[in-house]
């Protein structure tokens, strides 16, 4: 038995393959289980009878550096989740149940170093997102609807397979702000985007708004 630190349960690099349900009898706001050997999502976070209270308080969940490739259909029950780290796992595009995209409080989502191929339209259902980290996946396409994430000011897309960005990417309101963080390095961009990126992200944003780029983009995305 590991005693939690106040409202935080932190079990890092313990080679854990499953979670002892008895640990979930406390009202936790943070659960950190990164760098373990979990192959399945610890269902006790969701199904224990006494977790009704936990589901209303859990705000921070870190399951990075495990062996997870899916989430339970009841994942959306974690309605107060603000910070979710699933980096360095085995998630693919079809690993996320529909309820995943109904989390009403989620602001920070970390999915770097997985096997995701598309940044699809479902992501815009997470309307409160401020930070989205997807570096080192296999993403080759970004949905034009990303512009509807009105609070998104930080996005990490380094190390994917992107050649193009939709022109609408430049319409994401907070990604053009003074506090924005946009990381695009390490992708096989078409030459004009690569050239603009050398000058800075703001130059990329200006370029993809241009009629010249829209013509090129439309020609390759009919």
N, C-alpha and C positions, 0 to 999 in steps of 0.2 A: 504494500500500500504506500503510495506517495501522497503526502499531504500537499494540498494546493496552497499557493502563496496568496492569501486573501481570497480574491475572486478569480484568481488565475491558476489554471492547471497547465504546467509546462513539463513535458516529457520529451526531451530532445535527444536524438541519437542513442536510443535505448534498445534498438532492434525489436521494437514492439510489432507483433503481428496482429494483435487484437487488443481491444480496450476492456479492462475490467469494469463491468457495469457498476460496481460498488463505488467507483470514483465519481459517478454522476449523481450522487445524492446531495450534492451541494449546489448552491445557487452561483453558477460561474458566469462571468462575463467574457473571459478569454480562455480558449483552449488551444494549446500549441503542441502539436504532435509531429513536427517536422523531422526529417532525417531518420525515419524508422523503416519498417518493412511491411507496412499495411498494404494488403492487396484488395481489401474490401473496405468500404466506408463503414466506420463504427456505428452501427445502427442504434446502439444504446443512446447515442446523442438525440435520437428522435423518438424511440418507441417505448422507453421506460415510462411507467405510469406516473412516477413522480417528476418527470421532466417537463410537465406542462408549465411549471414555473420557469425552468431553464430555458425553454423555447422562447419565453418572453424576455429573457435577459441576455442570452448569448449574443455578443456583438462582434467578437473577434475569433476567427477560426483559421488556424494555420495547419495545413496538412501537406505542406511542401516536402519534396524529397522522399516520397513513398513509392508505391507500385500500383497506385489506383488507376483504374480505367473506366470508372463509372460512378454514378451517384444514385441513391434511391429515389423513387418517384415522390417520396414525401419530403424531399429536401426543402421544398418551399415553406415547410412549417417553421423554419428558422427566420421568422419575420422581422427580427430586430438585428439581423446580421448586417454589420457595416463594413467589416474588413474580412476578405476571404482570400487565402493564399493556397492555390492548388498547383503551384509551380513544380517542375521536375517530377512529373508523374507520367501517365500514359494515356491522357485524355485525347480523344478524337472528336470530330464534329458531332458524331451521334452519341457521345457519352453523357450528354446533358438532358435530363428529363424536362418536359415542358414547365414543370413547377420551378425549375432553376431560374427561369426568366421572369418569375413573378415576385422575386425578393424585393419588397418595397423600400427597404432602408439601405440597400447595398451601395456603397460609395467607392470602395477600392477593391478591384478584382485583379488578381495576379495569376496568370495562366501561362507564364513563360516556360520554355523547355518542355513542351508536350508535342503532340502529333496532329495539331489542328491545321486544317488546310484552307478554311474559308472564314473570314470575319463577316458573318452573315447578318441578315435582317433581324433575327431574333434578339440580337444584343441590344437593340434600341428599346426593347421592352423594359430594360433596366434603367429607367428614366433618371435615377439619382446618381448614376455613375460619374465620378470625378476623375478616377485613375483607372486605366486599363493597360495591363502589361501582357504582351503577347510575343515577346522577343523569342527568337530561336524556336519557331515552330515551322510549319510547311505552308504558310499562308501565301496564296497566289492571287487572291481576290478580296477586295474590301467593298462592302455594300455602300451604295450611295446614300443610304438612309442613316448612316452614321451621323450625319449633320443634325439629326433630331435629338441627339444626346446634348441637351442644352447646357449641362454643367461640366462636361468632359473637358478638362484642361491639361491632362497628362496622358500621353499614349506612347507605348513602346512597341515598335514594329521591327526592330533590328533583327537581322539574321533570318529573314524569311525568303520567299521566292517571288516577291513583288516586282513587277515590271512597270505597272501603271497604278495610279490612284484615280478614283473617280473625281471629276471636276468638283463635285459637291463636297469633297473632303475639305476644301478651302472655305466652305460655308459653316463649318463647325464653329459656333460663336466664340467659345472660350479657348479654342486652339489657336486663335489669332490674338489672344490677349497678351499683356506684358508678363504675366506669370505662367504662361503656357510652357509645357515641356513636351516636345515632339521629337522622337528618336526614330530615324529612318535608315540608318547606316546598315551596310552589309546585305543589301538586296540587289538583285540583278536589274536595276532600273534601266529603262530606255535612256539613251545618251542625253537627251535634253534635260531629263529630271536629274540624272547623275551630275551634269554640269551645274545645274542650279543648286543642287545640294552642297556642292563645294563652296558656294557663296553663302549658304545658310538656309534654314528652313523657310524663312519669310520669303525668300526668292522662289522656292518651290511652290509655295502657296500662290504667289502672284502668277507664276507660269501656268499652273494648272487651271487658273481662271480664264486664261486667254483663249481666244477663238482658235488660234493655231493648235493649241493642245487639244481642245475639244474635238476638232476635226480628226486628229490622230487617234484620240481615244475612241471616238465613235466608230472609226474604221476598223478597229480591232475588237470592238465589243458590240457587234450587231446581233 
